[in-house]
Amino acid sequence: MAILVFADNHGGKITKSSLEAVGYAAAMGGDVTAVTFGSIEGDGGMGNYGASKVIVAGNATSDPQQLTRLVVDVANAIGASDIVFSHDTTGKSVAPRVAARMDAGLVAGATAIPSGKEIKKNVFSGKAFAYVEACTDKRVISVLPNSFGLKASGGSATVEQYSGDCGSAGVIVKDFKPTSTDGSVPLPEAEMVVSAGRGMKGPENWGIIEDLAGVLGATTACSRPVADIGWRPHHEHVGQTGIAIRPNLYIAVGISGAIQHLAGVNGSKVIVVINTDPEAPFFKAADYGIVGDAFEVVPKLTEALKAFKSAH
């Protein structure tokens, strides 16, 4: 069984969620080929997660139409029965196009390896799950980030250059400005996230949040009201109407936990809530909760973490 994985490439580095998709495909039990674009070093680490071959289209592109042509062409060439994506921004754009072109069933946001024709996925913003049966000869599956995990196999992959034609781009990118230039991990890729809300009382108080994130090696985030009033940039807004994340650790400081916010973070493995209001809805979803003033609790937590790290 031939399986094709589309691997997203950001600045020459294969994204963590794409490596997770490669591992997911390998666990399905077939011969895994990965396709990517632009420039990568070696096999981009994909052999270490189960790919036996990597096909690289030299021209870097972010155009969904070109990426669709690339994936469909390679999938037909290798006779792939399953095409796997990460359920990230690119995957959400390209996977449906590929499914339509190939008359394939699409299961978006899978959280477990297929069992026969059935694939498990979250529904209702993570409040329930469903088993979707894909009855078509070919399937397109997008894997929900951080649901399967990175499982290295220690292997390597052969690398080939793509010789086909992706066609012309439907969208031309004339300028690109990264949301972060400090080297921090993008929110969808972050293992740990420290987020804060209106309980911080103003943007001038965000230093204690950044200090805590710095000690943990975490990425900072915020609630929607904070982004809307301009305290923090919009690319840090997490929640149902912002960026949905599934980190291993999510620390929420001064966030009440409205349902829209919870819907975007409830896939986190561990949730820690710090709030002065013992009746805050977020405590019902938290694994650990601290009722207290953030301006007292957060600095003490930061110092305790520093002491712990220095002792170990």
C-alpha positions in Angstrom: 0.0 0.0 0.0 1.5 3.3 -1.1 0.8 6.3 1.1 1.7 9.9 0.2 2.2 12.6 2.8 2.3 16.3 2.0 4.9 18.0 4.2 4.8 21.8 4.6 8.1 23.6 4.5 8.7 26.9 6.4 12.0 28.5 5.6 13.7 25.2 4.7 12.4 23.4 7.8 9.7 20.8 7.7 7.0 21.7 10.3 6.5 19.6 13.4 2.9 18.9 12.4 4.0 17.6 9.0 6.6 15.3 10.7 3.7 14.1 12.8 1.7 13.4 9.7 4.6 11.3 8.3 4.7 9.3 11.5 0.9 8.8 11.3 1.2 7.5 7.7 4.0 5.1 8.7 1.8 3.7 11.5 -0.8 2.9 8.9 1.5 0.2 7.6 2.2 1.2 4.0 5.2 2.4 2.0 5.4 6.2 2.8 6.5 8.8 0.3 6.6 12.5 1.3 6.3 15.4 -1.0 7.4 18.9 -0.2 8.6 22.1 -2.0 11.4 24.6 -1.8 14.7 23.8 -0.3 15.4 21.3 2.5 18.5 19.8 4.1 18.8 16.1 3.4 15.5 14.4 3.8 14.2 17.2 6.1 14.1 14.6 9.0 11.2 12.8 7.4 13.1 9.5 7.1 13.4 9.5 10.9 9.6 9.4 11.1 8.9 6.7 8.6 9.2 8.1 5.1 11.2 5.9 2.6 11.3 8.5 -0.1 11.1 12.3 -0.3 10.1 14.1 -3.5 11.1 17.8 -3.5 9.6 20.4 -5.9 12.4 23.0 -6.1 10.3 26.1 -6.5 9.0 27.4 -3.2 5.3 28.2 -3.4 2.4 28.9 -1.1 -0.2 28.8 -3.8 -2.9 26.2 -3.0 -3.6 25.5 -6.7 0.1 24.7 -7.4 0.4 22.6 -4.3 -2.8 20.7 -5.3 -1.3 19.9 -8.8 1.9 18.8 -7.1 0.2 16.4 -4.7 -2.2 15.0 -7.2 0.6 14.4 -9.8 2.8 12.6 -7.3 -0.1 10.6 -5.8 -1.0 9.3 -9.3 2.6 8.6 -10.1 3.2 6.3 -7.1 -0.4 4.9 -7.0 -1.1 6.2 -3.6 -4.3 4.9 -1.9 -4.1 7.3 1.0 -2.9 10.9 0.9 -2.1 12.4 4.4 -1.9 16.1 5.4 -1.5 17.9 8.6 -4.8 19.6 9.6 -3.0 23.0 9.6 -3.6 26.1 7.5 -2.1 24.7 4.4 -3.7 21.3 4.8 -7.1 22.8 5.3 -6.7 24.6 2.0 -5.1 21.9 -0.1 -6.6 18.6 1.2 -10.1 19.3 0.0 -8.9 20.3 -3.4 -6.9 17.1 -3.7 -9.9 15.0 -2.6 -12.1 16.7 -5.2 -9.5 16.2 -8.0 -9.0 12.5 -7.1 -12.7 11.6 -6.3 -11.4 10.6 -2.9 -13.2 10.6 0.5 -11.9 13.3 2.9 -11.6 12.9 6.6 -10.5 16.2 8.2 -8.9 16.4 11.6 -8.3 12.7 12.3 -7.0 11.9 15.8 -6.3 8.1 15.5 -5.0 5.6 13.0 -7.7 4.2 10.7 -9.4 1.0 11.8 -10.4 -0.6 8.6 -12.5 2.1 6.9 -13.3 4.0 10.1 -11.3 7.0 11.2 -11.8 8.8 14.5 -12.0 12.6 14.6 -13.2 15.3 17.0 -16.5 17.0 16.5 -18.3 20.0 18.1 -15.1 21.8 18.9 -13.6 18.9 20.6 -16.5 18.2 22.9 -17.2 14.8 21.3 -15.7 12.4 18.7 -17.1 10.6 15.7 -16.0 7.6 13.6 -16.2 8.5 10.0 -16.3 5.8 7.4 -14.5 6.5 4.1 -15.9 4.1 1.5 -14.0 5.4 -1.6 -11.1 3.6 -3.2 -8.8 6.5 -2.3 -8.8 8.6 0.9 -7.5 12.0 1.9 -6.8 12.3 5.6 -5.7 15.4 7.5 -4.2 14.7 11.0 -5.1 17.0 13.9 -1.8 18.5 15.1 -0.4 17.1 18.4 -3.0 14.3 18.5 -0.6 11.5 17.3 2.7 12.8 18.6 6.2 12.6 17.1 7.5 9.0 17.1 11.0 8.7 15.6 12.0 5.5 13.9 15.7 6.3 13.3 15.5 5.7 9.5 16.4 7.8 6.5 14.8 8.5 3.1 16.0 8.8 -0.4 15.5 12.2 -2.0 14.4 12.9 -5.5 13.7 16.1 -7.3 10.2 16.6 -8.8 10.4 16.8 -12.6 6.7 17.7 -13.3 5.0 21.0 -13.8 2.9 22.6 -11.0 1.5 25.2 -13.4 1.2 28.9 -12.8 0.2 30.4 -9.5 -3.3 31.7 -9.0 -2.0 33.9 -6.1 1.1 36.0 -6.3 2.8 36.9 -3.0 4.5 40.2 -3.4 5.6 40.8 0.2 5.9 38.6 3.4 6.4 39.9 6.9 6.8 37.2 9.6 4.6 37.6 12.7 7.6 36.9 14.9 11.3 37.7 14.4 12.5 36.6 17.9 12.8 32.9 16.9 9.9 31.8 19.1 8.0 28.7 18.1 4.7 29.5 16.2 1.6 28.9 18.3 0.4 25.9 16.2 3.8 24.2 16.7 4.3 25.1 20.4 4.6 22.4 23.0 4.0 24.9 25.8 1.9 28.1 25.8 1.5 30.9 28.4 -1.6 32.9 27.7 -3.1 35.9 29.4 -6.3 38.0 29.3 -7.8 41.2 30.6 -6.9 40.2 34.2 -3.4 41.6 33.3 -5.0 45.1 33.4 -2.9 46.5 30.7 -0.1 45.8 28.1 2.5 47.3 30.3 2.1 44.3 32.7 2.9 41.6 30.1 6.5 41.4 31.2 5.7 38.8 33.9 4.0 36.6 31.2 7.0 36.9 28.9 9.3 36.1 31.8 7.4 32.9 32.7 7.3 31.9 29.0 11.0 32.5 28.7 11.8 30.2 31.6 9.6 27.4 30.2 10.7 27.9 26.6 7.0 28.5 25.9 5.2 30.7 23.3 3.0 33.6 24.5 -0.7 33.9 23.6 -3.7 35.9 24.6 -7.5 36.0 24.7 -9.6 37.7 22.0 -10.5 40.8 24.0 -6.8 41.5 24.6 -6.1 41.3 20.9 -9.2 43.4 20.0 -8.2 46.3 22.3 -4.7 46.3 21.0 -2.8 45.1 24.1 -1.3 42.2 22.1 -1.0 41.4 18.3 -3.8 39.4 16.7 -1.5 36.6 15.7 -1.3 35.7 19.5 -5.1 35.3 19.8 -6.1 31.7 20.6 -9.6 30.3 20.8 -12.4 29.3 18.5 -12.2 32.6 16.5 -8.4 32.7 16.6 -5.8 30.0 16.5 -6.8 26.6 17.8 -3.9 24.9 19.6 -3.2 21.6 21.3 0.0 22.1 23.3 1.2 19.7 26.0 1.0 22.5 28.6 -1.4 25.6 28.5 -1.2 28.1 31.2 -4.0 30.6 31.3 -3.5 33.7 33.4 -6.4 36.1 34.1 -8.7 34.5 31.5 -12.2 33.7 32.6 -12.6 30.8 30.1 -15.5 31.8 27.9 -16.8 28.9 25.7 -15.3 30.4 22.6 -11.8 30.5 24.2 -12.2 27.0 25.6 -13.2 25.6 22.2 -9.8 26.6 20.8 -7.6 25.3 23.7 -9.5 22.3 25.2 -7.3 19.9 23.3 -4.3 20.9 25.4 -2.8 17.9 27.3 -2.5 19.8 30.6 -4.3 23.1 31.5 -3.2 25.3 34.4 -5.5 28.3 35.3 -4.5 31.3 37.5 -7.4 33.6 38.3 -8.6 35.6 41.3 -12.2 34.5 40.7 -12.8 31.0 42.2 -16.0 30.8 40.1 -14.3 31.4 36.7 -15.5 28.9 34.2 -12.0 28.0 33.2 -11.4 26.1 36.5 -14.0 23.5 35.4 -11.7 22.6 32.4 -8.4 23.0 34.3 -6.2 20.1 35.4 -4.6 22.5 37.9 -5.9 25.7 39.3 -4.6 28.5 41.4 -7.0 31.1 42.9 -4.8 34.1 43.4 -3.5 37.4 42.1 -1.5 36.9 38.9 0.9 39.7 39.9 1.8 37.7 43.0 1.5 34.1 41.7 3.2 34.4 38.3 6.5 36.0 39.5 6.7 33.3 42.3 6.1 30.6 39.8 8.8 31.9 37.5 11.3 32.1 40.4 10.4 28.6 41.5 10.9 27.3 37.9 14.3 29.0 37.7 15.4 27.4 41.0 14.2 24.0 39.8 16.1 24.3 36.5 19.3 25.5 38.2 19.1 22.5 40.6 18.7 20.0 37.8 
